[in-house]
Amino acid sequence: MTIIVDTSVWSHALRRRKTSDDPQSEKLAAALRQAQPIALLGIIVQEILQGVRDPRAFKKVRESLAAFPLIALDREDYVAAAELRNLCAARGVQASTIDFQIAAACARHDCALLTSDQDFERISQHSRLQLL
């Protein structure tokens, strides 16, 4: 199964040399060592890069991320995200529009999500979202 790595994990992993102090970053390191398929979503690329202000670091991170395929979203992904948001809202679960977009895309494209964001735990209880 392809893994989508959320911004929360990428940010932590890219800032630190050691991943052992964060279980999700260690899972990312293990997935990379084992050559598990990892893909990106455009919004995650944007979130990662907009947090890198130094131009040299920006270029380095951009080039590193280019190694991972990008899953392109279509109309049905956005419709699924809206449906998921409405379902969760009716059940008292709130999260950002972007989080619902990521969750719905992972579910529709049969990808597991590696994240440290607790909002996804709540979303997964009401959807087909698989977490690592």
C-alpha positions, 0 to 999 in steps of 0.5 A: 500500500502506498503511504502518504506522509502528512506535513506534520511528519515531514516537518519534524523529520526534515528539521531533525537529524535523529528520528528516534525522538519521534515515533512517526518520523521513525516510521517514515525513516523505516518506510524509506529504508524498506523502499515502501511506496511513498507519494505526495499530495500537492497540498502537502508539498505546498505546506512543507515548502511554504514553511521553508524560508531560506532559498537554499533550503527551499531548493534542497527540500523541493529537490528531495520531495521531487523523488516522490510521485504526486497523486493528482486530485480530481473533482471526485476527490473534492466531492468526497472531501466535502461529503466526509467533512459533512458526515464528520461535522454531523457527528461532532468531529471538526478539522480543517478543510485541508485535513478532510481533503487529505483524508478523502484523497488517501481513502479514495486512492487506497493510501495509508496516512502517516501523521502525527495530527490527532484530527486524523485519528478522529476522522478515521473513526468515521471513514475508510482512512487508514492510519499508520 
